[in-house]
Amino acid sequence: MKKNLISVLLILVFIFSSCSFRDAGVDTPVTLNDPETDPEDTYSVTETFRETDPMPSSDISTDVPATEPDQTEQTDPESLETEPPVPSGEFLPKAMMYHLIMETPYNSLEALFVRPSDFDSQLSYLTENGYGFMFADEWQIADRPTVILTFDDGYVDNYTDMFPILKKYGAKATVFLISEMVGTDGYLSVDQIVEMASSGLVSFQCHTAHHVDLSYQDESTMRSEFSTSISKIENWTGRPVRALAYPAGSYNDDVIRVAADYFSFCYTTKSPYSVTEYSNYNIPRYYIARDLTDASFIGYMQY
């Protein structure tokens, strides 16, 4: 009898212990996220992670990377956001930034010296393919592919080397003058400026009086730089100055605010690949360097 009672007690203890372990979660281990042994559990756990993990922020930047794409595979400028949007079937002018047209560089900045033969070839391509030409102060949406040829600083080769090629093709170009450098060694003279302006093929616009970094100037200095340059250029050419090229491409909100009192159009040194919104005061330009290939130049021209 005693043995039977002990057996019953042992059985009851065993049953009680088993129930307690299960309630405490100590049971046969289950391997989670094993797609081969338990695909349904894997799916449910994965979905839980998708719901509880933080979602990507809508503020993540979508700006074009600072590194430009390969120049032979150009991004269509029509696909860039513009301000205002470009109507279908119309064209944003393509502004091109040159400095010098000269066979042999005379300093270490060789990329600035585009060979005359290359410039001739570029104008030949543009005229043969029906591109129109605008001055920098004529920037507007066009009804056909159009280019704005710009030359910064006002070097003397713009008269000796660039101007004859321009006349050969009847093309237009804009020279952004540093007014206080006119008549000094290596720069255009007043007589050359007058002749070029009188041809109807060259417009002279502002690159400030002394080529100062506008971002570091106070308002008084900026206004002096603009008004001095404008007064001299208009006196030489007899034509209004309505466009500015920021020296070294440097500008900020204060510069734009002051420049808007003097100019209708302002040009940067930024590539169209890095500018997603256009306004009259941040017009980008394609940099035409000495060893730019024909394929790259043609790539810039594609719409």
Secondary structure as UniProt FT lines:
FT   HELIX           2..23
FT   TURN            24..25
FT   TURN            32..33
FT   TURN            35..37
FT   HELIX           39..52
FT   TURN            58..59
FT   TURN            71..72
FT   HELIX           77..79
FT   TURN            88..89
FT   STRAND          94..98
FT   STRAND          100..101
FT   HELIX           110..112
FT   STRAND          113..114
FT   HELIX           116..128
FT   TURN            129..130
FT   STRAND          132..133
FT   HELIX           136..138
FT   STRAND          146..153
FT   HELIX           158..162
FT   HELIX           163..169
FT   STRAND          173..177
FT   HELIX           179..181
FT   TURN            182..183
FT   TURN            185..186
FT   HELIX           190..198
FT   TURN            199..200
FT   STRAND          202..206
FT   HELIX           214..216
FT   HELIX           219..237
FT   STRAND          243..245
FT   HELIX           247..249
FT   HELIX           253..259
FT   TURN            260..262
FT   STRAND          265..267
FT   HELIX           272..274
FT   TURN            280..281
FT   STRAND          286..287
FT   TURN            290..291
FT   HELIX           294..301
//
